[in-house]
Amino acid sequence: MTKKRFSGRQAAAALAGLLAVAAAGCGSGGSTSANGSLSVALSDAPPNLGNVTAVNVTVMKVEVHPGDGTETGDTSMDPTWKTCWQGSRPFNLLSLANVTDVTHLPLIVDRNSLPAGHYDQLRLIIDPNSATLTVSGQTQPLSVPSGGQSGLKSKKFDITRSTNTVLLLDFNVAQSVTLQGNGSYQLKPVIDVEPLTGTGSLSGKVVDASGAPMGALVNVKDASGTVVGSSITLPADGVFAVHGLLPETYTLEVSATGKTTATMTTPLVAQGQTTDVGSVTLN
């Protein structure tokens, strides 16, 4: 799962070796000296959905909305939205949870040209007719009442001239999928947008006293004690990953029901790298 703050992330960096998909450039002007580029990767926050083993969606389009930072009101029908990628790309979102190396996450948008400047929103368009969910071994339709438009609000970022800006879309399945009274499931996408340029990652594993992996909540705190990222480990592997962290030293706070909370100071997070803290034991 990625961190939750957005400011001060304009350093130039690129994610080499990510799975790329062909796409047309944003806008109609093509590549010019006044343009930068945008790459968009997709991940998922670990779910807590009981017997759900797959959440399948097909992404049809990625759009961005240019602005001056003062936008208010509904912009969903604004003609200034720019299409950065269009096609048909299926994902099982559960397979993207707690991926420790961001270079192993799929790119939906890969270095597509955009005019340099400020952008106030980014949104995914999801095919509402192909979304499915597998629970207790049975696959059933997953209704998308928004018609597939995820409408991300107040997710601001800047495109710098001659620089590739890399964003991570953290698709929070646990908050997006809800069980209805009639036993069906509904998808209302909850997606965080995090900048990856100029940042690093933390990863590790939570185990019990016997060394067996376990489920736990992992909070990442900065020097002021503010939680800037979190992850939920699954009992099957105990692995956690937090991306989009500025190069700093952090405090990990790991907790689980019936266990003593563990804290540790991490090594310095390095830009463009994943810092593995190893195993964290809860007694």
C-alpha positions in Angstrom: 0.0 0.0 0.0 1.3 3.5 -0.7 1.7 6.5 1.4 -0.9 9.3 1.9 0.8 12.6 1.3 1.4 14.4 -2.0 3.5 17.5 -1.7 7.2 18.1 -2.5 7.7 15.2 -5.0 9.0 16.7 -8.2 12.4 15.1 -8.6 13.1 13.3 -11.9 13.2 9.5 -11.9 12.0 6.7 -14.1 11.0 3.2 -13.4 13.0 1.0 -15.8 11.9 -2.5 -16.7 8.2 -2.1 -15.8 5.6 -3.9 -17.9 4.7 -1.3 -20.6 1.7 -1.1 -22.8 1.6 0.8 -26.1 -0.5 3.9 -26.0 -1.2 7.2 -27.8 0.3 10.4 -26.5 -2.0 12.6 -24.4 -3.4 15.6 -26.2 -3.0 16.3 -29.9 0.2 18.3 -30.0 2.7 15.4 -30.0 6.2 15.6 -28.4 7.6 19.1 -28.2 10.2 20.9 -26.1 7.4 22.3 -24.0 6.2 18.8 -23.0 7.0 16.4 -20.3 5.8 12.8 -20.0 3.6 10.7 -17.7 3.9 7.1 -16.6 1.1 5.5 -14.5 1.6 2.2 -12.5 -1.2 0.3 -10.8 -1.1 -1.5 -7.4 -3.7 -2.6 -4.8 -4.0 -2.1 -1.0 -4.3 -5.5 0.7 -8.0 -6.5 1.0 -9.9 -7.9 4.0 -12.7 -9.5 2.1 -13.0 -13.0 3.7 -13.2 -15.7 1.1 -12.8 -13.4 -1.9 -9.9 -14.7 -4.0 -10.1 -12.5 -7.2 -11.4 -9.1 -8.1 -11.1 -8.7 -11.9 -11.6 -5.4 -13.7 -10.7 -4.2 -17.2 -9.3 -0.8 -17.6 -10.4 0.9 -20.8 -9.0 4.5 -20.5 -6.8 6.7 -18.4 -7.5 10.5 -18.5 -6.0 13.6 -16.9 -7.6 17.0 -16.3 -5.4 20.1 -16.6 -6.0 23.0 -14.2 -4.5 25.9 -12.4 -5.0 24.6 -8.8 -8.2 26.5 -8.1 -10.8 24.1 -9.7 -14.1 23.6 -7.8 -17.3 21.8 -8.7 -18.0 18.9 -10.9 -15.6 18.5 -13.8 -16.7 15.1 -15.0 -18.1 16.4 -18.3 -15.4 19.0 -18.9 -14.1 18.8 -22.5 -10.6 19.6 -21.4 -10.0 16.0 -20.1 -7.1 14.4 -22.0 -6.9 10.7 -22.9 -3.5 9.3 -22.0 -4.2 5.6 -22.8 -7.2 3.8 -24.3 -7.6 0.1 -24.9 -8.6 -3.0 -22.9 -6.4 -4.2 -20.1 -7.6 -6.8 -17.6 -6.3 -7.0 -14.0 -6.9 -9.2 -11.0 -6.4 -6.5 -8.4 -5.7 -8.9 -5.6 -2.5 -10.0 -7.4 -1.1 -6.4 -7.1 -1.3 -6.2 -3.3 2.0 -5.8 -1.3 4.3 -6.1 -4.3 7.6 -5.1 -2.7 9.4 -4.0 -5.9 7.6 -1.2 -7.8 9.4 -2.3 -11.0 7.2 -5.4 -11.0 4.0 -3.4 -11.1 2.3 -3.0 -14.4 2.3 0.3 -16.3 -1.0 1.4 -17.7 0.5 4.5 -19.2 4.2 4.5 -20.3 6.0 7.8 -20.9 3.1 9.5 -22.8 3.7 13.1 -23.9 1.8 15.8 -22.0 2.1 19.6 -22.0 4.2 20.8 -19.0 2.0 22.3 -16.3 -0.4 21.6 -13.5 -3.0 18.8 -13.5 -5.7 18.6 -10.8 -7.3 15.2 -11.5 -6.6 11.7 -12.9 -9.2 9.1 -13.5 -9.6 5.5 -14.8 -12.5 4.3 -16.9 -13.4 0.7 -16.1 -15.5 -1.6 -18.3 -18.7 -2.0 -16.2 -19.7 -5.2 -18.1 -16.6 -7.3 -17.5 -16.0 -6.7 -13.7 -16.2 -10.0 -11.7 -15.5 -11.2 -8.2 -14.6 -14.7 -7.1 -15.8 -15.7 -3.6 -15.7 -19.2 -2.1 -14.7 -20.5 -5.5 -17.7 -19.0 -7.3 -17.3 -16.2 -9.8 -20.1 -13.7 -10.0 -20.7 -10.2 -11.7 -19.4 -7.2 -9.9 -21.7 -4.3 -10.5 -20.1 -0.9 -11.2 -22.9 1.7 -10.5 -20.7 4.7 -11.6 -20.7 3.3 -15.2 -16.9 2.6 -14.9 -15.8 6.2 -14.2 -13.7 6.4 -11.1 -13.7 10.3 -10.8 -10.6 11.0 -8.8 -10.9 14.4 -7.1 -8.1 16.7 -5.8 -5.3 14.4 -6.9 -3.0 17.1 -8.1 0.4 16.7 -9.8 2.7 18.6 -12.1 4.3 17.7 -15.4 7.8 19.2 -15.7 9.3 20.0 -19.1 11.5 17.2 -20.5 10.9 15.0 -17.4 9.0 11.7 -17.0 6.6 12.0 -14.0 5.7 8.6 -12.5 2.5 8.1 -10.6 1.2 5.1 -8.7 -2.6 4.4 -8.6 -3.3 2.5 -5.4 -6.6 0.7 -6.0 -8.0 0.1 -2.5 -10.1 -3.0 -3.1 -11.1 -3.4 0.6 -12.8 0.0 0.5 -14.0 -0.2 -3.1 -15.9 -3.5 -2.9 -19.0 -3.7 -0.7 -21.5 -6.6 -0.1 -25.1 -5.6 -0.8 -28.1 -6.8 1.2 -29.2 -9.2 -1.6 -25.8 -11.0 -1.5 -24.3 -9.3 -4.6 -21.1 -7.2 -4.6 -20.7 -3.6 -5.8 -17.6 -1.8 -6.9 -17.2 1.9 -6.2 -13.6 2.6 -6.9 -11.5 4.2 -4.2 -8.1 5.0 -5.6 -5.2 7.0 -4.2 -2.7 8.7 -6.5 0.9 8.7 -5.3 4.0 10.2 -6.9 6.9 7.8 -7.3 9.4 10.2 -8.7 12.1 11.0 -6.2 10.8 8.5 -3.6 11.7 5.0 -2.3 9.9 2.1 -0.7 10.0 0.0 2.5 9.3 -3.7 2.7 9.5 -6.5 5.2 7.7 -9.4 6.8 5.7 -9.8 10.0 6.1 -13.1 11.9 5.0 -14.5 15.3 7.3 -15.9 18.0 7.6 -19.2 16.1 8.6 -17.5 12.9 5.3 -18.1 11.1 3.9 -15.3 9.0 0.9 -13.5 10.3 -1.6 -10.7 9.5 -0.9 -7.3 11.0 -1.2 -3.6 10.6 2.0 -1.8 9.7 2.2 2.0 10.1 5.1 4.1 8.8 5.7 7.3 10.8 7.9 10.2 10.0 10.1 12.1 12.5 7.1 14.1 13.7 5.1 10.9 14.5 2.7 11.4 11.6 1.6 8.2 9.8 2.7 8.7 6.2 2.0 5.2 5.0 0.5 1.9 6.0 0.0 -1.7 4.9 -1.9 -4.8 6.0 -0.1 -8.1 5.9 -1.9 -11.3 5.0 -1.5 -14.4 7.2 -0.4 -16.5 4.2 3.0 -14.6 3.8 3.2 -11.7 6.3 4.7 -9.5 3.6 4.2 -5.7 3.6 5.3 -2.9 1.3 4.9 0.9 1.4 5.8 2.9 -1.6 6.2 6.7 -2.3 8.3 7.5 0.7 10.7 10.5 0.7 14.3 9.7 1.4 14.2 9.8 5.3 14.5 7.5 8.3 11.1 6.3 9.6 9.6 4.5 12.5 7.6 1.3 11.9 4.8 0.5 14.2 3.5 -3.1 13.8 0.4 -4.3 15.6 -2.1 -7.2 15.7 -4.9 -8.3 18.0 -3.6 -10.1 21.0 0.0 -9.2 20.3 2.4 -6.7 21.8 2.9 -3.8 19.4 6.5 -3.7 17.9 8.3 -0.6 16.9 11.6 -0.2 15.0 13.6 2.6 13.3 14.2 1.9 9.7 17.4 2.5 7.7 17.5 5.6 5.5 15.1 5.1 2.6 17.0 5.7 -0.6 15.5 7.3 -3.7 14.5 4.8 -6.4 15.2 1.8 -4.1 13.3 -0.6 -1.9 14.7 -0.9 1.7 14.0 -4.3 3.2 13.8 -4.2 7.0 13.6 -8.0 7.2 11.3 -9.8 9.7 9.4 -8.0 12.4 8.4 -10.3 15.3 5.2 -9.9 17.3 5.1 -11.6 20.6 
